[in-house]
Amino acid sequence: MTPYSTTTVPADAPAPARFLLLGDSHAGPVGRAAREAGIPFHGGPIGAGREFTAEFFDVRGDDIMFRKPEADRYYRRFLAGLDVQALGELTVPLVSTLGFSTHFVATAENWKVYRVRGAFPPGFLSGRLFDDIVLSMSRGALAFYRRARELGLRTLAVLPPQRVPGHADPEVFRAAQDTLRRAVLPLGVEIVDVRDRSTDATGAQRPELCEPDDTIHGNLAFGRMILADLLTRGL
């Protein structure tokens, strides 16, 4: 037995996780792509996108507690897989889709009052009022990213597939993403944005990157595109 044998990692030991993935259903394709590629990570979806806009967690020291018990159970399990007990103990980057499912923010019925003869006034979607509404509706998500950065975590937010379901306003959907993007960038959050490669001339998700028989999600090919972006960032 060598003097170093007690600290030598066995040859068959699993590789350490490269990141923690926390998200809504849009995190699913990212996780599937990582597993397919043999990229070790912990995490995945912890709930539906509509659950992560307004207040959805509480601060507990160097940790957070999700208010929905099921989401918190998933979260605790993911932390245990990384051998930590609190978010502030993470030593790997945090990758998240939380808060960026803007089709909930973009519910068309909520925005009809701002249209004049069927159209938004010039500059409305890039104006202060629009930003204030979106940021108020998404205040919980903003607080989540702010807390992650306060804890010193390298944090990456993943923009969703560019798919707009029938209940949502496409113009609001796209503009709201940009509002949220501008809000989290000053916090030091990195934005994973593959829209220049995943969309057609109209700004819609290319069909080969869409989950079939589904109006919202990207497929495994889209997950691979997100994963490739993460890997180029050193994850």
C-alpha positions as CSV (number, residue, x, y, z in Angstrom):
1,M,0.0,0.0,0.0
2,T,1.4,3.4,-1.0
3,P,1.3,6.4,1.3
4,Y,-1.2,7.9,-1.1
5,S,-3.6,5.0,-1.5
6,T,-6.2,6.4,0.9
7,T,-6.7,9.4,-1.4
8,T,-6.4,7.8,-4.7
9,V,-9.6,7.9,-6.8
10,P,-10.6,4.4,-8.0
11,A,-10.4,3.9,-11.7
12,D,-14.1,3.1,-11.9
13,A,-15.2,6.1,-9.8
14,P,-17.8,8.3,-11.5
15,A,-16.6,11.6,-12.9
16,P,-17.5,14.6,-10.8
17,A,-20.5,16.6,-11.9
18,R,-19.8,19.6,-14.0
19,F,-22.9,21.6,-13.2
20,L,-26.2,21.7,-11.3
21,L,-29.2,22.0,-13.6
22,L,-32.4,23.6,-12.1
23,G,-35.3,24.4,-14.3
24,D,-38.8,23.9,-15.6
25,S,-39.7,21.4,-18.3
26,H,-37.3,23.2,-20.7
27,A,-34.4,21.8,-18.7
28,G,-35.4,18.3,-19.8
29,P,-33.8,18.3,-23.3
30,V,-30.6,19.8,-21.8
31,G,-30.4,17.0,-19.3
32,R,-31.1,14.3,-21.9
33,A,-28.4,15.7,-24.2
34,A,-25.9,15.7,-21.3
35,R,-26.7,12.1,-20.4
36,E,-26.4,11.1,-24.1
37,A,-23.0,12.8,-24.3
38,G,-21.7,11.3,-21.0
39,I,-21.4,14.7,-19.4
40,P,-21.9,14.3,-15.7
41,F,-24.3,16.7,-13.9
42,H,-27.0,16.6,-11.3
43,G,-30.4,18.2,-11.6
44,G,-33.3,18.6,-14.0
45,P,-36.9,19.9,-14.0
46,I,-38.3,20.7,-10.6
47,G,-41.8,22.0,-11.7
48,A,-43.8,23.7,-14.4
49,G,-42.7,27.1,-15.8
50,R,-45.7,29.0,-14.4
51,E,-44.6,28.1,-10.9
52,F,-41.3,30.2,-11.2
53,T,-42.4,33.7,-12.0
54,A,-43.7,35.4,-8.8
55,E,-42.4,34.5,-5.3
56,F,-41.5,30.8,-5.2
57,F,-38.7,30.4,-2.7
58,D,-37.6,31.7,0.7
59,V,-34.0,32.5,1.8
60,R,-32.6,30.3,4.5
61,G,-29.1,31.4,5.4
62,D,-26.8,30.4,2.6
63,D,-29.6,28.3,1.1
64,I,-33.1,28.7,-0.4
65,M,-36.2,26.7,0.2
66,F,-38.7,26.3,-2.6
67,R,-42.3,26.9,-1.4
68,K,-43.7,24.0,-3.3
69,P,-42.8,20.9,-1.4
70,E,-42.3,18.7,-4.5
71,A,-39.9,21.3,-6.0
72,D,-38.0,21.4,-2.8
73,R,-37.7,17.6,-2.6
74,Y,-36.2,17.5,-6.1
75,Y,-33.9,20.3,-5.2
76,R,-32.7,18.6,-2.0
77,R,-32.1,15.4,-3.9
78,F,-30.0,17.2,-6.5
79,L,-27.9,18.9,-3.8
80,A,-27.3,15.5,-2.1
81,G,-26.1,14.1,-5.4
82,L,-23.4,16.9,-5.3
83,D,-22.6,16.1,-1.6
84,V,-23.7,19.6,-0.5
85,Q,-26.6,20.7,1.8
86,A,-27.1,24.3,0.6
87,L,-27.0,26.3,-2.6
88,G,-24.1,28.4,-1.2
89,E,-21.9,25.3,-0.8
90,L,-22.0,24.6,-4.6
91,T,-18.6,24.4,-6.2
92,V,-19.9,23.9,-9.8
93,P,-21.9,26.3,-12.0
94,L,-25.6,26.6,-11.7
95,V,-27.5,26.3,-15.1
96,S,-31.1,27.3,-14.9
97,T,-34.2,27.8,-17.1
98,L,-36.3,29.2,-14.3
99,G,-38.3,32.3,-15.1
100,F,-37.6,32.4,-18.8
101,S,-40.8,30.5,-19.9
102,T,-42.2,33.8,-21.1
103,H,-45.3,32.4,-22.8
104,F,-46.9,32.6,-19.3
105,V,-46.0,36.3,-19.1
106,A,-47.2,36.8,-22.7
107,T,-50.7,35.5,-22.2
108,A,-52.5,37.5,-24.9
109,E,-55.6,38.3,-23.0
110,N,-53.5,40.3,-20.4
111,W,-52.1,42.5,-23.1
112,K,-55.1,43.4,-25.1
113,V,-55.7,46.6,-23.1
114,Y,-52.4,48.0,-24.3
115,R,-53.2,47.5,-28.0
116,V,-54.7,50.4,-30.0
117,R,-56.7,49.2,-33.0
118,G,-55.0,45.8,-32.7
119,A,-51.4,47.0,-32.5
120,F,-49.1,48.1,-29.7
121,P,-48.2,51.8,-29.8
122,P,-44.7,52.5,-31.3
123,G,-42.0,51.9,-28.7
124,F,-44.3,50.2,-26.2
125,L,-42.5,46.8,-26.2
126,S,-39.2,48.5,-25.6
127,G,-40.5,51.1,-23.1
128,R,-40.4,51.5,-19.4
129,L,-44.0,50.5,-18.7
130,F,-43.6,47.2,-20.5
131,D,-40.3,46.5,-18.7
132,D,-41.9,47.3,-15.3
133,I,-44.9,45.0,-16.0
134,V,-42.7,42.1,-17.1
135,L,-40.2,42.5,-14.2
136,S,-43.1,42.7,-11.7
137,M,-44.6,39.5,-13.1
138,S,-41.2,37.8,-13.0
139,R,-40.0,39.2,-9.7
140,G,-39.5,35.8,-8.1
141,A,-37.2,34.6,-10.9
142,L,-35.2,37.8,-10.7
143,A,-34.8,37.3,-6.9
144,F,-33.6,33.7,-7.6
145,Y,-30.9,34.8,-9.9
146,R,-29.9,37.7,-7.6
147,R,-29.6,35.3,-4.7
148,A,-27.5,32.8,-6.7
149,R,-25.1,35.6,-7.6
150,E,-25.0,36.9,-4.0
151,L,-23.9,33.5,-3.0
152,G,-21.0,33.7,-5.5
153,L,-22.2,31.1,-7.9
154,R,-21.4,31.1,-11.5
155,T,-24.9,31.2,-12.9
156,L,-26.1,30.6,-16.5
157,A,-29.7,31.3,-17.6
158,V,-30.9,29.4,-20.6
159,L,-33.4,31.1,-23.0
160,P,-36.3,28.9,-24.0
161,P,-37.2,27.4,-27.3
162,Q,-38.7,30.1,-29.6
163,R,-42.2,28.5,-29.7
164,V,-45.3,30.5,-28.9
165,P,-48.4,28.6,-28.0
166,G,-51.8,29.8,-29.1
167,H,-52.7,31.5,-25.8
168,A,-49.6,33.8,-25.9
169,D,-48.8,37.0,-27.8
170,P,-45.7,36.3,-30.0
171,E,-44.6,40.0,-29.8
172,V,-44.8,40.0,-26.0
173,F,-43.1,36.6,-25.8
174,R,-40.0,37.8,-27.6
175,A,-39.9,41.2,-26.0
176,A,-40.3,39.8,-22.5
177,Q,-37.2,37.5,-23.0
178,D,-35.2,40.6,-23.9
179,T,-36.5,42.5,-20.8
180,L,-35.5,39.6,-18.5
181,R,-32.1,39.2,-20.3
182,R,-31.3,42.9,-19.7
183,A,-32.4,42.6,-16.1
184,V,-30.1,39.6,-15.1
185,L,-27.0,40.5,-17.1
186,P,-26.0,43.3,-14.7
187,L,-26.1,40.7,-11.9
188,G,-23.4,38.8,-13.6
189,V,-25.6,36.0,-15.0
190,E,-24.5,34.5,-18.2
191,I,-27.2,34.1,-20.9
192,V,-27.3,31.0,-23.0
193,D,-28.9,32.3,-26.2
194,V,-28.9,30.2,-29.3
195,R,-31.6,32.0,-31.1
196,D,-29.3,33.0,-34.0
197,R,-28.9,29.2,-34.8
198,S,-32.2,27.8,-33.7
199,T,-34.7,30.0,-35.5
200,D,-35.9,30.8,-39.0
201,A,-36.3,34.2,-40.7
202,T,-39.5,34.8,-38.8
203,G,-37.9,34.2,-35.4
204,A,-39.7,30.9,-34.8
205,Q,-38.0,27.7,-33.7
206,R,-36.8,25.6,-36.7
207,P,-39.0,22.5,-37.0
208,E,-36.2,20.0,-36.7
209,L,-35.5,21.5,-33.2
210,C,-39.1,21.1,-32.0
211,E,-40.7,18.4,-29.9
212,P,-43.3,16.8,-32.1
213,D,-47.0,17.0,-31.1
214,D,-46.1,19.8,-28.7
215,T,-46.5,23.5,-29.0
216,I,-43.9,24.7,-26.5
217,H,-40.8,22.5,-26.1
218,G,-37.6,21.9,-27.9
219,N,-36.4,18.4,-28.7
220,L,-33.2,16.5,-28.0
221,A,-31.5,18.2,-30.9
222,F,-32.2,21.5,-29.3
223,G,-30.9,20.2,-26.0
224,R,-27.7,19.2,-27.8
225,M,-27.4,22.8,-29.1
226,I,-27.7,24.2,-25.6
227,L,-25.2,21.7,-24.3
228,A,-22.7,22.6,-27.0
229,D,-23.0,26.2,-25.9
230,L,-22.4,25.3,-22.3
231,L,-19.3,23.2,-23.2
232,T,-17.8,26.1,-25.1
233,R,-18.1,28.1,-21.9
234,G,-16.0,25.6,-20.1
235,L,-18.6,23.6,-18.2
